[in-house]
Each structure stands twice: as C-alpha cells, then as structure tokens.
Amino acid sequence: MYKLDFYIIKKFLGTFFFSIALIISISIVFDFSENVDEFIERDAPTKAIIFDYYLNFIPYFANLFSPLFIFISVIFFTSKMASNTEIIAILASGVSFRRFLRPYIISALILSGLSFYLNNFLIPKSNETRLNFRYTYIKNAFRNTDKNIHLQLDTNSFAYFESYSAPTDVGVKFSLERFNPEGRLTYKLISDYVKWDTSKNLWTIQNFYEREIHGTKEIIRKGLYKDTVLNMKPEEFSRRDTDVEMLDYFELNREIEAEKFKGTKMVVFYEIEKYRRFAFPFAAIILTLIGVAIASRKVRGGIGMHLGVGLLISFSFILFMKISQTFATNGGLHPMLAMWIPNIIYGFLALYLLQKAPK
C-alpha cells in the first residue's frame, strides 16, 4: 500500500507542479508583452524587472492559480488512471475507496499547508517589492476619489474631509470635533483645507474657524494658518486596494483593529483578505475530493469528458467566490461567511459525489 500511496502522491504533485510551472511561464510572457512599453518608457532597470518584479510575480500567481490547477491535475492523472483500468484493479484487489483517497488527501494537505504559509507570511513580503515596482514603473500615481471621508482619531475626536488629494496631501473642507466622555461637544474646528507639512511632520490648517465650548461659555477664534498634530497620516489616504496584499498575518490583524477604531470603509476589504487566506487553502482539499469523485469513473469520453466537467465546476467555484465577495463588499454580508460559503456548498457537493463514486 505504501507503494500505491507514493505512486499517487508522485503523480499528484508532479502533475501539479508541472502544470503550474507551465501556466506561470505563459503568464510571464503575456505580462511582459503587455508591460514592455512601460518598462522602456520609464527606464525600468533590467535587474529590477527580473528580481524585484518577476521573481516575486512567480509565488503570487502560483498561489493564486493553485486551487484551479490542483483540481485540473487531479482530474487529469486520475482520469488517465481510470482509462487505463488502474483504479478498477486497485479497488478489485480489496482496497476500499476510502483507503484509495488517503494519498490524495495527504497531497492536498501538503499543498494547502504550503498555500496557507505563502498567503500569510511569504507572499505579503514579496508583494511589497512587486507592487512597489508596479506603482513606480507601470501604474500611474494614486488618486483618492473618495468623497465625504469620516475618521475617528481617538476615543473622543472625529475628523471629516469633503475630499482628499493624495498627490498633494491636501484635504478639502476639513472639520474636527471633540466630545467629552458624556458625549457633549467641547471643540469644533472648520477650515477650507489642511495640508501635510513634510518638513515638520504635522498638519497645517488654513483659513480656519474654531470654537471651544466650556458649559455655557464659548471661545471663538479665526485664523489663516495653524499647525496641529492629528492622529492620522497622509499614507492612510493614498492606499490602494492591493496594499492589503503586503500585510502578513499579524500586520493584517493589527491593521483591522486600527481601521475598526477609525471607522473607515477599508475594514471590510481587510477582513475579506483575512478570511480569504484561510478559506483559499481549504478549497484545495474540497476540489481534490470533487476531482477524485468525478475522474475515478471510467467513461467513454475519457480524459476529455472529465476535464470538461472539471473545468466547468472549477470556474463555477471561482465565479461563486467572486459573487460572494461582492456581496460582502457592497451588500453587507459578513466577510467570513462570504469567503466560506463557496467552500461549504462545494463541500456538500464533494460529499455527494464521493457517495456516487465507484466503490
């Protein structure tokens, strides 16, 4: 039985790594052909293209495509075994179907564990180099298009911008409010705009009007210029959605807590990323079981029939995950539920297909 286990594990991992290497090679060729004009126009160094961009491109896209190609690999070599009547011979020799699944599950666990490590620790660091390269040589400067930005700076302080310009670090129509522990307003400031002063590392408020409220008394001041320290940085307003991919597991958890405190809209994006990193590796196990259940039956269509059904299921899984992610972003669905719904539904599908698989 150990020979059979190693035989299947070798086929599983060998087919997976060969197919993922093939698709990554093709992806690099297409990506280079698409971006070569930007590389030339912006004088991107050859060393940076190879080592900063494409060397870090490989683990990111290999992990991104891994569930799909785990599924295709299982379909491919298992259906080939079925067409060669190897599976019939294995089951006829007295090996139970459950025992036959063991090497598949071992291989899927190895790849899932690797994917979990890559998702949470290795890839975020490589993404930092890769994305910084993209922002420098491929993508244009970031522009913040958000309107009516609300932030909680600390327990009792709240800030508001009508809009914020990331290239100039200027916030338009700024207001700041402070409340006492009982919830009564004690301070309010309104200004035409605020600007980050890089030399002083603080905010400059211009053309402002402020009120200090002490019970029934108020102190009102007006001015053209004022420096102040606020619990916010200009980097908070120039983040791209992909910046979350630079955070490892511990950094991501800290960032979620910080954004929850400030009450920003980025919380849902960070939580989606957090739960995706857990659900994504688990999907590899589910798709492996579905692949074995489908491909272990010998049919007249052979490998082509199995691959066709397999591709339909895999793409429907990816589509379902994207739809549930959209509901979490725009429809109020909890991010954890959104990321795990596809796994739950296709997990039941896997159990059903395993019951129907040839024994």
VMD Tcl script that draws the C-alpha trace (Angstrom):
set ca {
  {0.00 0.00 0.00}
  {2.88 2.37 0.64}
  {3.98 1.89 -2.96}
  {0.48 2.82 -4.11}
  {0.47 5.88 -1.85}
  {3.79 7.10 -3.17}
  {2.72 6.32 -6.73}
  {-0.39 8.53 -6.44}
  {1.37 11.28 -4.44}
  {4.15 11.39 -7.02}
  {1.63 11.67 -9.85}
  {-0.41 14.30 -8.00}
  {2.46 16.60 -7.03}
  {4.36 16.02 -10.27}
  {1.35 16.90 -12.43}
  {0.51 19.93 -10.29}
  {4.00 21.47 -10.27}
  {4.46 20.81 -13.98}
  {1.12 22.43 -14.87}
  {1.63 25.41 -12.56}
  {5.14 25.96 -13.96}
  {3.70 25.89 -17.47}
  {0.94 28.42 -16.75}
  {3.33 30.74 -14.86}
  {5.73 30.70 -17.81}
  {2.90 31.65 -20.15}
  {1.69 34.34 -17.71}
  {5.15 35.90 -17.55}
  {5.36 36.04 -21.36}
  {1.94 37.71 -21.63}
  {2.66 40.12 -18.76}
  {6.00 41.14 -20.25}
  {4.50 41.72 -23.69}
  {1.75 43.85 -22.10}
  {4.09 45.98 -19.98}
  {7.26 46.17 -22.08}
  {6.31 49.63 -23.38}
  {6.05 50.98 -19.82}
  {9.38 49.37 -18.91}
  {11.08 51.12 -21.81}
  {9.26 54.44 -21.40}
  {10.03 54.71 -17.67}
  {13.58 53.29 -17.90}
  {12.93 50.36 -15.58}
  {16.27 48.68 -14.70}
  {16.67 45.16 -16.10}
  {17.77 43.87 -12.68}
  {14.64 45.31 -11.04}
  {12.40 43.81 -13.75}
  {13.85 40.34 -13.19}
  {14.45 40.23 -9.44}
  {12.02 42.77 -7.99}
  {9.08 42.11 -10.27}
  {9.11 38.73 -11.99}
  {10.89 36.80 -9.24}
  {8.13 37.93 -6.87}
  {5.50 37.51 -9.59}
  {6.03 33.72 -9.54}
  {4.93 32.84 -5.95}
  {1.98 35.25 -6.06}
  {0.42 33.89 -9.25}
  {1.39 30.28 -8.49}
  {-0.56 30.51 -5.25}
  {-3.41 32.39 -6.95}
  {-3.87 29.63 -9.54}
  {-3.13 26.74 -7.16}
  {-6.72 25.56 -6.33}
  {-7.67 25.58 -10.01}
  {-4.58 23.62 -11.07}
  {-4.78 21.25 -8.13}
  {-8.25 20.38 -9.39}
  {-7.16 20.07 -13.03}
  {-4.15 17.96 -12.02}
  {-6.35 15.55 -10.04}
  {-8.81 15.30 -12.92}
  {-6.04 14.75 -15.47}
  {-3.97 11.98 -13.87}
  {-6.91 10.25 -12.12}
  {-8.96 10.04 -15.33}
  {-5.87 8.69 -17.07}
  {-5.56 6.02 -14.36}
  {-9.27 5.23 -14.80}
  {-8.95 4.92 -18.59}
  {-6.02 2.52 -18.10}
  {-8.23 0.48 -15.70}
  {-5.71 1.06 -12.89}
  {-8.40 2.22 -10.47}
  {-10.57 -0.81 -11.26}
  {-7.59 -3.08 -10.50}
  {-6.87 -1.24 -7.22}
  {-10.47 -1.49 -5.99}
  {-10.79 -5.10 -7.19}
  {-7.73 -6.08 -5.13}
  {-9.66 -5.30 -1.95}
  {-8.61 -1.69 -1.37}
  {-11.55 0.39 -0.17}
  {-12.35 3.66 -1.89}
  {-11.79 5.48 1.40}
  {-8.30 3.97 1.62}
  {-7.74 4.91 -2.03}
  {-8.42 8.57 -1.09}
  {-5.64 8.70 1.50}
  {-2.74 9.74 -0.80}
  {-4.98 12.36 -2.42}
  {-5.82 13.88 0.94}
  {-2.15 13.78 2.03}
  {-1.10 15.58 -1.17}
  {-3.92 18.13 -0.81}
  {-2.93 18.81 2.82}
  {0.69 19.37 1.79}
  {-0.33 21.86 -0.90}
  {-2.92 23.52 1.38}
  {-0.35 23.96 4.15}
  {2.11 25.43 1.66}
  {-0.59 27.77 0.34}
  {-1.50 28.90 3.87}
  {2.13 29.71 4.64}
  {2.60 31.54 1.35}
  {-0.66 33.51 1.78}
  {0.05 34.70 5.29}
  {3.81 35.08 5.56}
  {5.96 34.77 2.44}
  {3.84 36.33 -0.32}
  {2.98 39.57 1.60}
  {6.71 40.37 1.80}
  {7.33 39.53 -1.84}
  {4.21 41.50 -2.80}
  {5.67 44.59 -1.17}
  {8.59 44.54 -3.60}
  {6.45 43.54 -6.59}
  {3.72 46.12 -6.02}
  {6.17 48.93 -5.30}
  {7.75 48.14 -8.66}
  {4.32 48.27 -10.34}
  {3.47 51.59 -8.71}
  {6.79 53.04 -9.87}
  {7.11 51.73 -13.42}
  {3.68 50.50 -14.55}
  {0.76 52.14 -12.76}
  {0.04 55.84 -12.67}
  {0.14 57.91 -9.48}
  {-2.61 57.09 -7.00}
  {-5.60 59.42 -6.88}
  {-8.04 59.32 -4.00}
  {-11.57 59.57 -5.40}
  {-13.37 59.13 -2.06}
  {-15.86 61.78 -1.01}
  {-17.16 62.69 2.46}
  {-14.42 60.91 4.42}
  {-15.16 60.33 8.12}
  {-12.49 59.23 10.62}
  {-12.35 58.59 14.35}
  {-8.95 59.83 15.53}
  {-9.23 58.76 19.16}
  {-11.93 57.93 21.70}
  {-13.46 61.41 21.65}
  {-12.21 63.03 18.41}
  {-13.70 62.81 14.93}
  {-12.46 64.26 11.62}
  {-14.13 64.89 8.28}
  {-12.92 65.67 4.74}
  {-15.12 66.52 1.82}
  {-12.32 65.15 -0.40}
  {-8.60 64.39 -0.26}
  {-5.90 64.79 -2.90}
  {-3.24 62.11 -2.45}
  {-0.60 63.62 -4.84}
  {-0.59 66.96 -2.95}
  {-1.60 65.63 0.52}
  {-4.36 68.24 0.79}
  {-7.75 67.68 2.40}
  {-10.60 69.98 1.34}
  {-13.41 71.21 3.63}
  {-11.90 69.79 6.81}
  {-13.62 69.69 10.18}
  {-12.58 68.37 13.59}
  {-14.87 67.66 16.55}
  {-14.07 66.64 20.12}
  {-16.56 65.38 22.71}
  {-16.32 64.86 26.44}
  {-16.98 61.41 27.98}
  {-20.67 62.33 28.37}
  {-20.95 62.87 24.61}
  {-21.21 66.67 24.65}
  {-19.37 68.71 22.05}
  {-16.42 70.60 23.57}
  {-14.46 71.66 20.48}
  {-15.17 72.19 16.80}
  {-12.87 73.36 14.02}
  {-13.80 74.11 10.40}
  {-11.29 75.00 7.69}
  {-11.15 75.35 3.94}
  {-8.35 72.81 3.68}
  {-5.50 71.11 5.54}
  {-2.13 70.13 4.14}
  {0.57 67.75 5.38}
  {3.86 69.55 6.04}
  {6.63 67.08 5.24}
  {9.34 69.22 6.84}
  {7.55 69.46 10.22}
  {5.65 66.14 10.07}
  {2.38 67.73 11.09}
  {-0.79 69.16 9.55}
  {-1.17 72.78 8.50}
  {-4.74 74.11 8.78}
  {-5.54 77.15 6.66}
  {-8.40 79.65 6.80}
  {-9.94 78.12 9.90}
  {-12.73 78.85 12.38}
  {-12.73 77.12 15.78}
  {-14.95 77.02 18.86}
  {-14.07 75.89 22.36}
  {-17.18 75.16 24.43}
  {-17.00 75.32 28.23}
  {-20.51 74.77 29.52}
  {-22.44 77.95 28.70}
  {-19.32 79.83 27.57}
  {-17.64 79.68 24.18}
  {-14.26 80.86 22.90}
  {-14.27 81.60 19.17}
  {-11.13 82.07 17.12}
  {-10.45 82.66 13.45}
  {-7.17 82.47 11.59}
  {-5.38 81.94 8.31}
  {-2.72 79.49 9.39}
  {-2.27 76.95 12.17}
  {-0.02 73.92 12.73}
  {-1.50 70.99 14.60}
  {-0.80 67.34 15.39}
  {-3.57 64.88 14.47}
  {-3.71 61.12 14.89}
  {-3.66 60.42 11.15}
  {-1.03 60.18 8.44}
  {-1.21 61.04 4.72}
  {-0.43 57.37 3.90}
  {-3.90 56.48 5.16}
  {-5.45 58.38 2.24}
  {-3.18 57.04 -0.50}
  {-3.70 53.31 -0.05}
  {-4.67 51.19 -3.00}
  {-6.95 48.19 -2.54}
  {-3.99 45.94 -3.38}
  {-1.89 47.33 -0.50}
  {-3.59 44.83 1.81}
  {-1.66 42.11 -0.04}
  {1.56 43.48 1.51}
  {0.47 42.72 5.08}
  {1.36 39.42 6.74}
  {-0.99 37.67 9.15}
  {-0.03 39.68 12.26}
  {0.17 43.03 10.44}
  {-3.22 42.41 8.88}
  {-4.85 41.75 12.27}
  {-3.32 44.94 13.70}
  {-4.49 46.94 10.70}
  {-8.04 45.59 11.03}
  {-8.17 46.70 14.68}
  {-6.83 50.14 13.78}
  {-9.30 50.62 10.91}
  {-12.21 49.42 13.06}
  {-11.34 52.05 15.63}
  {-11.24 54.77 12.96}
  {-14.43 53.50 11.35}
  {-13.11 53.53 7.78}
  {-14.53 51.61 4.83}
  {-11.26 49.67 4.49}
  {-12.27 47.31 7.32}
  {-14.37 45.11 5.05}
  {-11.57 44.82 2.46}
  {-9.06 43.81 5.13}
  {-11.44 41.28 6.68}
  {-12.19 39.77 3.26}
  {-8.46 39.34 2.72}
  {-8.02 37.82 6.18}
  {-10.74 35.18 5.76}
  {-9.79 34.54 2.13}
  {-6.33 33.49 3.28}
  {-7.92 30.78 5.44}
  {-10.67 29.68 3.05}
  {-8.47 29.61 -0.06}
  {-6.15 26.76 1.06}
  {-9.12 24.74 2.33}
  {-10.70 24.98 -1.13}
  {-7.81 22.86 -2.48}
  {-8.90 19.91 -0.32}
  {-12.54 20.21 -1.39}
  {-11.66 20.47 -5.09}
  {-9.34 17.47 -4.74}
  {-12.17 15.32 -3.37}
  {-14.51 16.50 -6.14}
  {-11.85 15.77 -8.74}
  {-11.28 12.21 -7.49}
  {-15.01 11.50 -7.34}
  {-15.52 12.69 -10.93}
  {-12.39 11.26 -12.57}
  {-12.26 7.84 -10.89}
  {-15.14 6.55 -13.02}
  {-14.17 5.14 -16.41}
  {-16.35 6.65 -19.15}
  {-16.36 6.61 -22.93}
  {-15.49 10.29 -23.13}
  {-12.21 9.56 -21.38}
  {-9.96 12.36 -20.17}
  {-11.67 14.98 -22.33}
  {-15.06 14.34 -20.72}
  {-13.59 14.56 -17.23}
  {-11.60 17.70 -17.99}
  {-14.68 19.39 -19.44}
  {-16.77 18.67 -16.34}
  {-13.84 19.59 -14.10}
  {-13.28 22.96 -15.76}
  {-16.99 23.74 -15.51}
  {-17.00 23.02 -11.77}
  {-13.73 24.88 -11.08}
  {-14.77 28.02 -12.94}
  {-18.19 27.97 -11.30}
  {-16.41 27.77 -7.92}
  {-14.27 30.82 -8.74}
  {-17.34 32.70 -10.02}
  {-19.25 31.85 -6.86}
  {-16.38 33.10 -4.69}
  {-16.25 36.40 -6.60}
  {-20.03 36.87 -6.28}
  {-19.98 36.22 -2.53}
  {-17.04 38.63 -2.18}
  {-19.07 41.32 -3.97}
  {-21.95 40.75 -1.55}
  {-19.53 41.23 1.35}
  {-18.14 44.45 -0.15}
  {-21.41 46.06 -1.21}
  {-24.25 44.03 0.27}
  {-23.43 43.85 3.96}
  {-22.67 40.11 4.03}
  {-20.17 39.22 6.77}
  {-16.71 38.71 5.19}
  {-16.08 35.38 6.94}
  {-19.41 33.99 5.73}
  {-18.78 35.34 2.23}
  {-15.41 33.61 1.97}
  {-16.62 30.29 3.40}
  {-20.00 29.95 1.62}
  {-18.39 28.54 -1.59}
  {-16.37 26.04 0.47}
  {-19.46 24.93 2.38}
  {-21.62 24.49 -0.74}
  {-18.93 22.70 -2.74}
  {-18.02 20.67 0.36}
  {-21.54 19.20 0.32}
  {-21.14 18.64 -3.44}
  {-17.89 16.75 -2.75}
  {-19.61 14.50 -0.18}
  {-22.45 13.78 -2.63}
  {-20.09 12.92 -5.48}
  {-17.97 10.71 -3.21}
  {-21.12 8.76 -2.31}
  {-21.81 8.23 -6.00}
  {-18.22 7.36 -6.92}
  {-17.44 3.74 -7.95}
  {-16.60 1.56 -4.93}
}
mol new
graphics top color blue
foreach p $ca { graphics top sphere $p radius 0.5 }
foreach p [lrange $ca 0 end-1] q [lrange $ca 1 end] { graphics top cylinder $p $q radius 0.2 }
display resetview
